[in-house]
């Protein structure tokens, strides 16, 4: 399993640590990059990004988060979706930090339409100073931003084991499998060797994880992301979780019909349209054209929709005339 050790802004870390220590905790984080020009391929779903402070703070490792998705977002969009999970108390403070890293002259606004690179993380684990971990012994001052390791050996193993031990001290369970590590964490179902699994998501990361998993409407094939919604199979208010297997990426109109029970997806992943749609509104041809077709499925490493959740929707919400 890979992990990425990345230079981390002390202000970003400190603000998120404060949020994490509140009773409501912190369910997601945006580890943003000031420029959105480059992509991000260093991690796969569920692999850890480890937060390392810079030389002024001794290169200490101060926490980690599990990778969910990467998106280029306008600064305002990132703030609207993630708020203080961007690591700042306000949009204005976020913009000031971005401007600093872009090396803009003081008081110069960020260019209109500027996008930042958003490395979206499942609930981060932040260490207070007594639990800081010694940084990588092989870190070079010439390393600009980040360095990849493997969690099974060397410095990667030492750092990751220490992170897991300190997460246990903080009573923050981490879902994963890692051969050769003794880990105090709550037991979980395991999908495969050496792979972090089922990262718990916040509302914003849930949407972007589904976008990354599907890339199109699961029913119609629509690719235009502004027209697509992250739909819960079992609604969050009814006990459904923000996890990929409890979600479908649907065009907004299909999502609305899904929530109202006029359409469903069966446990064998086929789209069904209720006769009630025709009876109640005397239309719906565009949806009946997709009747009984198999939905678009996410590929590895993303899990397929949960069959039990689909069964629950099909039997309790679908308006089967």
Backbone torsions as a table, in degrees:
resi	resn	phi	psi	omega
1	UNK	NA	135.6	178.5
2	UNK	-84.9	152.7	163.9
3	UNK	-139.1	151.9	-178.6
4	UNK	-117.5	121.0	174.5
5	UNK	-93.9	122.6	-172.0
6	UNK	-129.2	138.0	172.9
7	UNK	-56.2	137.6	-171.9
8	UNK	-131.4	134.5	177.5
9	UNK	-67.4	129.8	-177.2
10	UNK	-63.1	-37.5	178.9
11	UNK	-64.6	-41.0	176.8
12	UNK	-59.6	-49.6	179.1
13	UNK	-59.3	-48.1	-176.0
14	UNK	-63.1	-39.4	-179.6
15	UNK	-67.5	-43.6	-179.9
16	UNK	-68.1	-34.8	176.1
17	UNK	-59.3	-43.0	177.7
18	UNK	-61.8	-41.7	178.3
19	UNK	-65.4	-41.7	-177.7
20	UNK	-64.4	-26.6	-177.4
21	UNK	-86.5	-4.8	174.7
22	UNK	-74.6	158.7	-178.8
23	UNK	-57.0	-35.4	-178.5
24	UNK	-78.6	-13.6	177.1
25	UNK	69.4	-162.8	-175.3
26	UNK	-137.2	121.0	-172.9
27	UNK	-104.1	0.1	177.6
28	UNK	-169.5	167.2	177.8
29	UNK	-152.8	149.7	174.4
30	UNK	-109.9	105.8	176.1
31	UNK	-87.6	84.2	-169.3
32	UNK	-83.3	154.9	171.6
33	UNK	-112.1	138.6	-173.2
34	UNK	-62.4	-25.4	177.1
35	UNK	-115.5	137.6	179.1
36	UNK	-99.8	16.6	-175.0
37	UNK	-70.8	-39.3	-176.3
38	UNK	-89.4	153.2	174.5
39	UNK	-84.3	-164.6	-179.1
40	UNK	-148.9	112.4	-179.3
41	UNK	-128.4	14.8	-174.0
42	UNK	-73.7	-24.4	-175.8
43	UNK	-133.5	154.3	171.1
44	UNK	-106.6	169.0	-178.9
45	UNK	-48.9	125.7	174.9
46	UNK	88.5	-8.3	176.8
47	UNK	-80.2	150.6	-171.6
48	UNK	-86.8	139.8	166.5
49	UNK	-104.2	121.6	-174.8
50	UNK	-100.4	130.3	-176.4
51	UNK	-88.5	120.0	178.1
52	UNK	-120.7	125.1	176.0
53	UNK	-73.3	167.0	-175.2
54	UNK	-86.1	-175.8	-172.2
55	UNK	-55.1	-37.2	-178.1
56	UNK	-59.8	-23.0	179.3
57	UNK	-115.4	26.8	172.4
58	UNK	71.7	19.8	-179.2
59	UNK	58.4	26.3	-175.9
60	UNK	-67.4	143.1	172.1
61	UNK	-86.2	125.9	-169.8
62	UNK	-123.4	13.4	176.9
63	UNK	150.7	-172.9	-179.7
64	UNK	-162.3	163.9	173.5
65	UNK	-143.9	157.1	-179.3
66	UNK	-94.3	128.9	-175.6
67	UNK	-67.2	134.4	178.1
68	UNK	-114.6	-52.6	-175.3
69	UNK	-163.6	162.4	173.4
70	UNK	-121.9	134.0	177.6
71	UNK	-141.5	146.2	168.7
72	UNK	-92.2	121.4	-176.3
73	UNK	-131.0	145.6	167.6
74	UNK	-60.7	149.8	-177.6
75	UNK	-58.1	-44.6	179.6
76	UNK	-62.4	-39.8	179.5
77	UNK	-64.7	-42.9	178.2
78	UNK	-61.3	-39.4	179.0
79	UNK	-68.7	-43.3	-179.0
80	UNK	-61.3	-35.6	-177.5
81	UNK	-83.2	-44.0	-169.7
82	UNK	-109.5	-14.9	176.6
83	UNK	53.4	-132.4	-176.1
84	UNK	-68.8	-11.5	173.5
85	UNK	-68.2	-4.1	168.9
86	UNK	-77.2	-4.7	177.7
87	UNK	89.2	23.4	179.0
88	UNK	-149.5	159.4	-174.9
89	UNK	-82.3	-15.5	-176.0
90	UNK	-154.2	163.2	174.1
91	UNK	-60.2	-40.9	-177.9
92	UNK	-62.9	-40.2	178.5
93	UNK	-68.0	-38.7	176.5
94	UNK	-60.0	-44.6	-179.9
95	UNK	-63.9	-38.4	178.9
96	UNK	-63.2	-41.5	-179.8
97	UNK	-66.9	-40.4	178.1
98	UNK	-63.5	-43.9	179.3
99	UNK	-60.5	-37.7	179.1
100	UNK	-62.3	-44.2	-178.3
101	UNK	-74.8	-23.8	173.3
102	UNK	-80.7	-5.9	179.3
103	UNK	60.2	41.6	174.4
104	UNK	-79.5	149.9	177.2
105	UNK	-61.5	143.7	-177.7
106	UNK	-53.0	129.1	179.5
107	UNK	89.0	-9.2	178.5
108	UNK	-77.8	124.1	-178.1
109	UNK	-71.2	153.7	173.8
110	UNK	-63.6	137.3	-179.3
111	UNK	-55.4	141.2	176.7
112	UNK	-58.3	135.7	179.7
113	UNK	82.3	7.3	180.0
114	UNK	-69.1	131.9	177.5
115	UNK	-106.8	144.5	173.2
116	UNK	-109.2	155.5	175.7
117	UNK	-87.2	122.2	-174.1
118	UNK	-109.9	109.2	173.3
119	UNK	-91.5	105.6	-170.0
120	UNK	-92.3	129.5	-171.3
121	UNK	-120.5	141.6	169.1
122	UNK	-66.3	173.1	-170.6
123	UNK	-45.0	115.6	-178.1
124	UNK	-75.3	152.7	172.7
125	UNK	-106.2	118.7	-177.8
126	UNK	-112.3	132.5	-177.7
127	UNK	-96.6	126.9	168.1
128	UNK	-65.4	162.7	-169.6
129	UNK	-54.5	-37.9	178.7
130	UNK	-61.6	-17.7	-179.3
131	UNK	-105.9	10.8	177.8
132	UNK	-60.1	145.9	-177.0
133	UNK	-107.3	140.4	176.4
134	UNK	-58.5	132.6	-177.5
135	UNK	-70.0	175.8	-177.3
136	UNK	-59.6	130.2	179.3
137	UNK	-70.0	-18.8	-178.4
138	UNK	-104.5	17.8	-179.5
139	UNK	-73.8	128.1	179.6
140	UNK	-98.9	143.2	175.9
141	UNK	-62.6	-17.1	177.4
142	UNK	-82.5	-8.2	176.5
143	UNK	-73.2	115.1	-169.6
144	UNK	-73.2	-51.3	-170.7
145	UNK	-133.1	-38.2	-172.7
146	UNK	-158.4	164.4	178.5
147	UNK	-149.5	135.7	-179.2
148	UNK	-89.9	147.4	177.3
149	UNK	-137.8	170.1	169.3
150	UNK	-109.5	138.0	-174.6
151	UNK	-75.6	-9.1	-174.2
152	UNK	-89.1	-13.6	-177.1
153	UNK	-156.9	164.5	173.8
154	UNK	65.3	-150.4	-179.1
155	UNK	-63.0	-32.4	177.3
156	UNK	-60.9	-43.7	179.0
157	UNK	-63.4	-46.2	-179.4
158	UNK	-59.7	-47.8	-176.4
159	UNK	-66.5	-43.7	-177.4
160	UNK	-67.6	-40.6	177.7
161	UNK	-61.9	-42.0	178.2
162	UNK	-63.8	-39.5	178.2
163	UNK	-61.8	-43.4	-179.9
164	UNK	-66.7	-40.7	178.0
165	UNK	-61.8	-41.8	-178.4
166	UNK	-73.7	-31.9	173.3
167	UNK	-62.2	-38.3	177.9
168	UNK	-65.2	-40.1	177.0
169	UNK	-59.3	-38.8	179.7
170	UNK	-82.0	0.5	179.8
171	UNK	60.7	39.1	176.4
172	UNK	-112.6	103.5	-177.1
173	UNK	-69.2	141.4	177.0
174	UNK	-121.6	129.5	-178.1
175	UNK	-92.1	118.7	-175.6
176	UNK	-169.8	168.3	161.5
177	UNK	-127.3	141.9	179.3
178	UNK	-151.2	106.6	-177.6
179	UNK	-57.8	136.8	172.4
180	UNK	85.8	-1.3	178.8
181	UNK	-107.6	134.3	171.9
182	UNK	-90.0	117.7	-169.3
183	UNK	-128.1	131.6	172.4
184	UNK	-92.6	98.9	180.0
185	UNK	-152.7	155.7	-177.5
186	UNK	-67.0	144.8	-178.6
187	UNK	-64.8	147.4	-179.6
188	UNK	-138.8	162.1	169.2
189	UNK	-70.6	142.1	-173.5
190	UNK	-115.9	133.4	-177.2
191	UNK	-96.9	-18.9	-176.5
192	UNK	176.5	166.1	-175.8
193	UNK	-68.2	130.0	170.2
194	UNK	63.4	30.3	-177.0
195	UNK	-128.4	129.6	173.7
196	UNK	-66.8	143.7	-172.2
197	UNK	-129.6	155.5	170.1
198	UNK	40.8	54.7	177.2
199	UNK	-59.9	130.0	176.5
200	UNK	-68.2	135.7	-172.1
201	UNK	-113.5	155.3	167.0
202	UNK	-89.3	178.9	-175.8
203	UNK	-64.0	-41.5	-179.7
204	UNK	-69.9	-45.1	-180.0
205	UNK	-67.0	-28.7	176.4
206	UNK	-59.3	-47.4	-179.3
207	UNK	-61.8	-47.9	-175.2
208	UNK	-72.7	-28.7	174.0
209	UNK	-64.8	-40.8	178.1
210	UNK	-66.8	-38.7	176.7
211	UNK	-60.4	-41.9	-178.8
212	UNK	-71.3	-35.8	-177.9
213	UNK	-70.2	-42.5	-173.6
214	UNK	-99.6	-48.8	-179.4
215	UNK	74.9	-3.3	-178.8
216	UNK	-164.0	166.1	173.8
217	UNK	-62.6	130.8	-177.9
218	UNK	-64.1	-19.9	-176.8
219	UNK	-103.7	-52.5	-171.5
220	UNK	-94.2	-17.0	-176.0
221	UNK	82.2	4.2	179.4
222	UNK	-57.8	129.5	-176.8
223	UNK	-99.1	-16.2	-173.0
224	UNK	-71.0	105.5	-172.3
225	UNK	-58.3	-36.3	178.3
226	UNK	-62.0	-19.4	-179.7
227	UNK	-91.0	0.2	-172.6
228	UNK	-109.2	147.0	179.8
229	UNK	-121.8	151.2	170.5
230	UNK	-88.6	110.1	-177.2
231	UNK	-101.2	132.3	170.6
232	UNK	-80.7	136.6	173.5
233	UNK	-72.2	-55.9	169.3
234	UNK	-99.6	118.5	-175.3
235	UNK	-55.2	145.9	-179.7
236	UNK	-58.1	-39.2	-179.9
237	UNK	-68.7	-12.0	179.5
238	UNK	-111.0	20.4	176.4
239	UNK	100.5	-4.5	176.3
240	UNK	-69.2	149.4	-176.3
241	UNK	-104.8	158.8	172.3
242	UNK	-80.6	73.0	175.5
243	UNK	-132.2	151.5	-173.4
244	UNK	-57.5	-38.6	-176.9
245	UNK	-71.3	-10.2	173.3
246	UNK	-103.0	25.3	-176.8
247	UNK	-136.9	156.7	171.5
248	UNK	-136.2	137.3	173.0
249	UNK	-88.9	116.3	-173.7
250	UNK	-129.5	145.4	169.6
251	UNK	-57.4	146.6	-170.2
252	UNK	-55.8	-39.8	-179.2
253	UNK	-68.9	-38.2	178.0
254	UNK	-66.5	-38.1	177.7
255	UNK	-59.8	-45.3	-179.1
256	UNK	-62.5	-43.2	178.0
257	UNK	-65.5	-36.1	179.3
258	UNK	-63.4	-46.0	-179.3
259	UNK	-65.7	-30.0	-178.9
260	UNK	-90.4	-1.9	173.6
261	UNK	87.8	7.7	179.1
262	UNK	-79.0	-19.6	175.0
263	UNK	-135.6	160.5	176.2
264	UNK	-151.2	172.4	171.4
265	UNK	-123.5	124.9	-175.4
266	UNK	-78.2	164.2	179.1
267	UNK	-61.5	-16.3	173.5
268	UNK	-96.5	18.6	170.0
269	UNK	68.5	36.2	176.0
270	UNK	-111.7	142.9	-177.8
271	UNK	-84.1	131.4	178.8
272	UNK	-124.1	143.9	177.7
273	UNK	-121.4	129.5	-179.1
274	UNK	-73.4	144.6	172.7
275	UNK	-63.2	-19.7	179.1
276	UNK	-62.8	-27.5	178.4
277	UNK	-62.7	-44.6	178.3
278	UNK	-67.3	-42.6	-177.0
279	UNK	-68.2	-41.0	-175.1
280	UNK	-78.4	-29.7	-171.9
281	UNK	-128.2	-2.0	177.3
282	UNK	55.5	36.7	176.3
283	UNK	-161.9	-163.5	177.6
284	UNK	113.9	15.1	-176.4
285	UNK	-55.6	-39.9	-176.9
286	UNK	-60.1	-29.1	179.9
287	UNK	-86.6	-39.1	177.7
288	UNK	-63.4	-23.9	176.8
289	UNK	-62.9	-21.3	179.5
290	UNK	-99.3	3.4	-177.3
291	UNK	-53.3	129.8	174.4
292	UNK	69.2	7.8	175.8
293	UNK	-79.0	152.1	178.1
294	UNK	-79.1	137.0	-177.3
295	UNK	-74.5	161.6	173.2
296	UNK	-71.1	131.5	-175.6
297	UNK	-109.0	144.0	176.0
298	UNK	-70.8	150.5	177.3
299	UNK	-97.3	173.0	178.3
300	UNK	-58.0	143.2	9.1
301	UNK	-92.4	12.7	-175.4
302	UNK	-82.0	138.1	-179.7
303	UNK	-76.7	154.7	175.5
304	UNK	-74.0	166.4	176.1
305	UNK	-57.1	141.4	-177.7
306	UNK	-69.7	124.8	-175.8
307	UNK	-64.4	-38.3	179.8
308	UNK	-65.3	-38.8	177.8
309	UNK	-66.4	-42.2	176.9
310	UNK	-61.7	-40.7	177.9
311	UNK	-61.8	-41.1	179.3
312	UNK	-62.0	-43.9	178.4
313	UNK	-65.0	-43.4	-175.8
314	UNK	-66.8	-28.5	-176.5
315	UNK	-97.9	-23.7	-175.7
316	UNK	-111.4	-20.2	-176.1
317	UNK	-117.9	-30.3	-176.5
318	UNK	-66.6	132.1	-177.6
319	UNK	-86.0	73.2	-178.3
320	UNK	-80.0	104.9	-177.6
321	UNK	-67.2	NA	NA
